Amino acid sequence: MKTKAFDNFPDEYDIWFDKEGLIYKLELKVIKEMVPEKGKGIEIGSGTGRFSIPLGIRIGVEPSLPMGNIAAQKGLDVIGGIAESLPLKSESFDFVLFNTVICFFDSPEMAFLESYRILRPGGLVLIGFIDRESYLGNIYNEEKEESKFFKDADFYSISEISRILTESGYGSLEYAQTLIFDIKSNILSEKISSGYGKGSYVVIKGYKKIV
Ligand SMILES: C[S@@+](CC[C@H](N)C(=O)[O-])C[C@H]1O[C@@H](n2cnc3c(N)ncnc32)[C@H](O)[C@@H]1O
């Protein structure tokens, strides 16, 4: 379990989003465009609730107590646990969000099988992450040893995550992207678009089969 930095520096993690306001705004916006308006949702690896609270998600699963405590103060119902073994009933949610968390899993395969189990038929999963094969993904991967939070992270490409999702049973995959940098000027555009390949941050949506 890779939670040490989050256990030790939960406030620093939470405050990072205030400093990087544009990145936060764009990531939140792209998830908002893909999240269902209705239904019972849950965020797995909900951290300090930075995303679940503004998205209207009421329940989170989080292994780090200090991170979970911050989220609970903001009103999130936080359940202690890990993505690879969810302490939750089968077929009890309409959607599951994983945001900037798959890179910390011991097994994304187990995590996606578990999210599949807790979803109702026709329910959906949303995975927000930095694409390893993108502008920011390359920088994060190359400089991860120097990062307090990402030192132990395993970054993934879109094709790797799409494959694991498909093998876990998810279908009808959809993609949206943001954090599109102009490489020459290093300027961040405020664009959001469908697909992948241009943006450093991608959200993949996948559906659990109805039968
Ligand atoms: C980068 S933070 C993201 C938090 C939140 N999703 C957000 O976007 O603000 C990663 C979180 O994943 C949690 N985490 C690490 N390993 C996990 C696991 N196996 N299952 C669930 N959460 C995990 C960490 O404790 C931390 O709170």
The ligand as a Gaussian input file, in Angstrom:
#p B3LYP/6-31G(d) Opt

LIG

0 1
 C       -3.107000      11.511000      -5.343000
 S       -4.249000      11.126000      -4.098000
 C       -5.792000      11.395000      -4.927000
 C       -6.916000      11.650000      -3.980000
 C       -8.228000      12.024000      -4.662000
 N       -8.698000      10.966000      -5.505000
 C       -8.043000      13.297000      -5.464000
 O       -8.098000      13.222000      -6.690000
 O       -7.832000      14.333000      -4.857000
 C       -4.146000       9.375000      -4.034000
 C       -4.956000       8.743000      -2.902000
 O       -5.015000       7.334000      -3.113000
 C       -4.940000       6.691000      -1.849000
 N       -4.528000       5.299000      -2.091000
 C       -3.275000       4.795000      -2.180000
 N       -3.332000       3.466000      -2.383000
 C       -4.641000       3.128000      -2.446000
 C       -5.345000       1.899000      -2.635000
 N       -4.712000       0.743000      -2.817000
 N       -6.707000       1.921000      -2.612000
 C       -7.365000       3.092000      -2.455000
 N       -6.754000       4.278000      -2.263000
 C       -5.403000       4.301000      -2.269000
 C       -3.959000       7.553000      -1.080000
 O       -4.048000       7.354000       0.299000
 C       -4.364000       8.965000      -1.513000
 O       -5.359000       9.502000      -0.685000

